[in-house]
Amino acid sequence: MLLHMSTGSPPVQSTPLHSVSVAGAVVREDGRLLAIRRADNGTWELPGGVLELTESPEDGVRREVLEETGIEVEVDGLTGVYKNTARGIVALVFRCKPSGGRERASEESTAVDWLAPEEISERMADVYAVRLLDALDGRGPHVRSHDGRRLI
């Protein structure tokens, strides 16, 4: 985006804007992982969303998981940073454990389910499945980029 200043100066290149989102890789004691079917596009993903300006990443992930699934979580730690290069979204994914609540759909999710690790790749696109699989491997935090469809 170019900004034209009223002073007659040449256009100045603005800094590209990015959006920061957070997501919870919520793992139960039996190893199953929390997933939602999004209301807007029907895809299965981790619960999460845009980080609000005044909240910490940990508070944001707790809020998003609760809003979308009805599950309260304790945040364990960052497992990955994922950039969607096509949309300028940087997603911070945190491993979490459930601490209360009950599964329920919301305005943003039409279904909530606990998936076995082998079901993740069957239900989710690779760019989202990798986020849960990375959270399970214990070697993170991982840093990955994708174009919205494929890992780069």
VEXDREN-2710 file (C-alpha; in Angstrom, 1 decimal):
% VEXDREN-2710
k/r/px/py/pz
1/MET/0.0/0.0/0.0
2/LEU/1.3/3.4/-0.9
3/LEU/0.5/6.5/1.2
4/HIS/0.4/9.9/-0.5
5/MET/1.2/12.8/1.7
6/SER/-0.3/16.2/1.1
7/THR/3.2/17.8/1.1
8/GLY/3.9/16.8/-2.5
9/SER/6.5/14.3/-1.3
10/PRO/6.9/11.0/-3.2
11/PRO/4.7/8.1/-2.0
12/VAL/6.0/6.3/1.0
13/GLN/5.7/2.5/1.3
14/SER/3.8/1.5/4.4
15/THR/4.8/-1.4/6.7
16/PRO/2.7/-4.5/5.9
17/LEU/0.2/-5.3/8.5
18/HIS/-0.2/-8.7/10.1
19/SER/-2.9/-10.2/12.2
20/VAL/-2.0/-12.3/15.3
21/SER/-4.1/-15.3/16.2
22/VAL/-3.9/-17.9/18.9
23/ALA/-5.0/-21.5/19.0
24/GLY/-5.2/-24.3/21.6
25/ALA/-3.8/-27.7/21.0
26/VAL/-5.9/-29.2/23.8
27/VAL/-4.8/-32.7/24.8
28/ARG/-6.8/-34.9/27.2
29/GLU/-5.2/-37.5/29.5
30/ASP/-6.1/-40.2/27.1
31/GLY/-4.2/-38.5/24.2
32/ARG/-7.2/-37.2/22.3
33/LEU/-7.1/-33.7/20.9
34/LEU/-9.9/-31.1/20.8
35/ALA/-11.1/-30.0/17.3
36/ILE/-13.9/-27.9/16.0
37/ARG/-15.8/-27.8/12.7
38/ARG/-15.9/-24.1/11.8
39/ALA/-19.3/-22.6/11.1
40/ASP/-18.1/-20.3/8.4
41/ASN/-16.4/-22.9/6.1
42/GLY/-17.1/-26.4/7.5
43/THR/-13.4/-27.3/7.9
44/TRP/-12.0/-29.0/11.0
45/GLU/-9.4/-27.0/12.9
46/LEU/-8.0/-26.2/16.3
47/PRO/-10.1/-23.8/18.4
48/GLY/-8.7/-20.3/18.2
49/GLY/-9.0/-16.9/16.8
50/VAL/-7.7/-13.3/16.7
51/LEU/-5.8/-12.1/19.7
52/GLU/-7.3/-9.0/21.1
53/LEU/-5.1/-5.9/21.5
54/THR/-5.1/-5.8/25.3
55/GLU/-4.9/-9.5/26.1
56/SER/-1.9/-11.8/26.6
57/PRO/-1.5/-14.7/24.2
58/GLU/-2.3/-17.2/27.1
59/ASP/-5.5/-15.3/28.0
60/GLY/-6.5/-15.1/24.4
61/VAL/-6.1/-18.9/23.9
62/ARG/-8.1/-19.6/27.1
63/ARG/-10.9/-17.2/25.9
64/GLU/-11.0/-18.6/22.3
65/VAL/-11.1/-22.2/23.4
66/LEU/-13.9/-21.6/25.9
67/GLU/-15.9/-19.5/23.4
68/GLU/-15.7/-22.0/20.6
69/THR/-15.9/-25.3/22.6
70/GLY/-17.2/-24.8/26.1
71/ILE/-14.0/-26.3/27.5
72/GLU/-11.8/-24.4/30.1
73/VAL/-8.1/-25.0/29.7
74/GLU/-4.8/-24.6/31.5
75/VAL/-2.1/-23.3/29.1
76/ASP/1.2/-25.4/29.2
77/GLY/3.4/-23.7/26.6
78/LEU/4.0/-22.5/23.1
79/THR/4.4/-25.4/20.6
80/GLY/4.5/-23.5/17.3
81/VAL/4.4/-20.3/15.3
82/TYR/2.6/-20.5/11.9
83/LYS/2.4/-17.8/9.2
84/ASN/-0.2/-17.7/6.5
85/THR/1.8/-15.8/3.9
86/ALA/-1.3/-15.2/1.7
87/ARG/-3.3/-13.6/4.4
88/GLY/-0.6/-12.1/6.7
89/ILE/-1.8/-14.1/9.7
90/VAL/0.7/-15.2/12.4
91/ALA/-0.8/-18.0/14.6
92/LEU/0.6/-18.8/18.0
93/VAL/-0.3/-22.4/19.0
94/PHE/-0.2/-23.4/22.7
95/ARG/-0.4/-26.9/24.1
96/CYS/-3.2/-26.9/26.7
97/LYS/-5.0/-29.4/29.0
98/PRO/-8.7/-29.3/29.8
99/SER/-9.5/-28.1/33.3
100/GLY/-13.4/-27.9/33.2
101/GLY/-16.4/-27.1/31.2
102/ARG/-18.4/-29.3/28.8
103/GLU/-18.2/-29.6/25.0
104/ARG/-20.7/-27.6/23.1
105/ALA/-21.0/-26.0/19.7
106/SER/-21.1/-22.2/19.3
107/GLU/-21.8/-19.5/16.8
108/GLU/-18.3/-20.2/15.4
109/SER/-18.4/-24.0/15.6
110/THR/-21.0/-26.4/14.4
111/ALA/-19.3/-29.4/16.1
112/VAL/-16.7/-30.1/18.8
113/ASP/-14.9/-33.5/18.9
114/TRP/-12.0/-35.2/20.6
115/LEU/-9.8/-36.8/17.9
116/ALA/-7.3/-39.6/18.2
117/PRO/-3.9/-38.6/16.7
118/GLU/-4.5/-40.9/13.7
119/GLU/-7.8/-39.1/12.9
120/ILE/-6.2/-35.6/12.7
121/SER/-4.8/-35.9/9.2
122/GLU/-8.1/-37.5/8.0
123/ARG/-10.2/-34.6/9.1
124/MET/-8.0/-31.6/8.8
125/ALA/-6.1/-29.9/6.0
126/ASP/-2.3/-30.3/6.3
127/VAL/-1.7/-26.7/7.4
128/TYR/-3.9/-27.3/10.4
129/ALA/-3.2/-30.9/11.1
130/VAL/0.5/-30.1/11.5
131/ARG/-0.2/-27.7/14.4
132/LEU/-1.7/-30.5/16.4
133/LEU/0.9/-33.1/15.4
134/ASP/3.7/-30.6/16.3
135/ALA/2.1/-30.1/19.7
136/LEU/2.3/-33.8/20.3
137/ASP/6.0/-34.3/19.3
138/GLY/7.5/-32.3/22.2
139/ARG/10.3/-30.8/20.1
140/GLY/8.8/-27.3/19.6
141/PRO/8.3/-24.6/19.4
142/HIS/8.1/-25.2/15.6
143/VAL/8.1/-22.3/13.1
144/ARG/6.4/-22.9/9.8
145/SER/4.9/-21.0/6.9
146/HIS/2.1/-21.9/4.5
147/ASP/0.1/-20.2/1.7
148/GLY/-3.3/-21.1/3.2
149/ARG/-3.3/-24.5/1.5
150/ARG/0.2/-26.0/1.6
151/LEU/3.2/-25.8/3.9
152/ILE/6.1/-23.9/2.3
END
